[in-house]
């Protein structure tokens, strides 16, 4: 069977002028800052003026653990938004989508873009997956400005008595480059500064990215930037970004990046695409300012959290909702027949052949996510993202299994049919959203729970680990941070997305394992503790055959190979 590629579908799209998309949300043209004809930023003044309006219903889309078979979380998010707008023609309700921006690292590496797929896409697809409106470049520049100012301070006399062995602020770039995981800076003589070991993270792991996505406005942004801990003295007392006097200049660089980007789906559903922290190494959600603004502008706001529900949804609920005061009305858990087969033990080459037993065996992973999400007190519905190789017997196997978990699984064909293909899913989601009771929502742990107990709570209740393995030195570090006033912060787990354990090869629903804690980082400006587990890296590497090898311009100067 032959299908158009995502990029071919996006290229054929009939896009409305971005000012017309703004009109759908009652955003005056004067409050939009266009970036070409098909994307724009929303002014800070307009956002501030919406604060007293009532909120719409927030719908979270998450997924099972990712597999090479594909799950289609962003595709489902966009398709559901289109489906809600389709049924809204009858009910008078409106919907919009809130998703993250794409990082260049995975686009040119292995994962691909982040605009959805098939006939459930955000456009302009090429720009969104590449430079877009320059937000990531601004974040990279602001982050590295601070790094440069730290080294400059040390060079010109080190008035703050920074221990150069204890500079914890790294540099970042928005590309996968394993060669930068460990570096030595300032070589080449006295005019280049004092040599020291350092490293790079990918931009999406930057605390500046996390801060931008959690800040409410420019003033909040500047205050959070000032609270970043960049280094320590010999007596281990912390040195902050505000001590370096970098936060104001960083805010200047981030002024435009702070404003949400307005674009559209193939069916002209308005979408905010803003921010992009990874969920395996950061908190994995689009910006608070985009989500809160969208809730003032639409009856339903469909957003997503990165990777599987054990990472993205857990952080969305325990970090973003905790800090922003958000409460989702429904959680949509995306699964595919193909992913169930892989979790059931089949290889990628065996997925096109019907095998209901493998589907049944793989559903243990799906059930684990359902039960995990139910702990938060929010209704859950499973979306079966349809592939043309799926058989009715395999689909029914998932639906029957999900019914035993007290949920409903709905087949959705949005990839092939757009909003019409997601109509049944949209009707179910809208029905649940209108029934929701916010009083049932509960976080997994309270602020006052000790930091180590927060880590163990996530390990046991979400990952189903028997215990955690953590060095005494790291336990002492948690105690020090608690003494310094950071004990009530939430924890942000950095872990492989492919398994409930720290072993990416261990699929399904493992339990009784030990979760190894390798490193801790205090993100005082963002307001959470990063807990790095197992072998997960905050600077990814390129695969043996990176996608970049196939990305090119054709004879018409059109982009080929981007997906």
Secondary structure as UniProt FT lines:
FT   HELIX           6..11
FT   HELIX           18..24
FT   TURN            25..26
FT   HELIX           29..31
FT   STRAND          32..34
FT   STRAND          40..42
FT   HELIX           44..49
FT   TURN            50..52
FT   STRAND          57..63
FT   TURN            68..69
FT   HELIX           73..91
FT   STRAND          95..99
FT   HELIX           104..108
FT   STRAND          116..117
FT   TURN            118..119
FT   STRAND          120..123
FT   HELIX           125..129
FT   TURN            130..133
FT   HELIX           135..155
FT   TURN            156..157
FT   TURN            159..160
FT   HELIX           164..166
FT   STRAND          171..173
FT   HELIX           178..180
FT   STRAND          183..185
FT   HELIX           190..192
FT   STRAND          196..198
FT   STRAND          200..202
FT   HELIX           203..205
FT   HELIX           207..214
FT   HELIX           218..226
FT   STRAND          229..232
FT   TURN            234..235
FT   STRAND          238..240
FT   HELIX           241..244
FT   HELIX           247..254
FT   TURN            255..258
FT   STRAND          261..265
FT   TURN            266..267
FT   STRAND          270..273
FT   TURN            279..281
FT   HELIX           288..297
FT   STRAND          300..305
FT   HELIX           309..313
FT   HELIX           314..315
FT   HELIX           316..320
FT   HELIX           321..324
FT   STRAND          330..335
FT   HELIX           337..343
FT   TURN            344..345
FT   HELIX           348..350
FT   TURN            351..352
FT   HELIX           356..374
FT   TURN            375..377
FT   STRAND          379..385
FT   TURN            388..389
FT   HELIX           392..404
FT   TURN            405..406
FT   STRAND          409..412
FT   HELIX           414..417
FT   HELIX           418..422
FT   HELIX           423..435
FT   HELIX           438..440
FT   TURN            447..448
FT   HELIX           451..461
FT   STRAND          467..469
FT   HELIX           472..481
FT   HELIX           482..486
FT   TURN            487..488
FT   STRAND          490..494
FT   TURN            497..498
FT   TURN            504..505
FT   STRAND          514..523
FT   TURN            524..527
FT   STRAND          528..533
FT   TURN            534..535
FT   TURN            544..545
FT   HELIX           547..550
FT   STRAND          552..553
FT   TURN            555..556
FT   STRAND          559..560
//
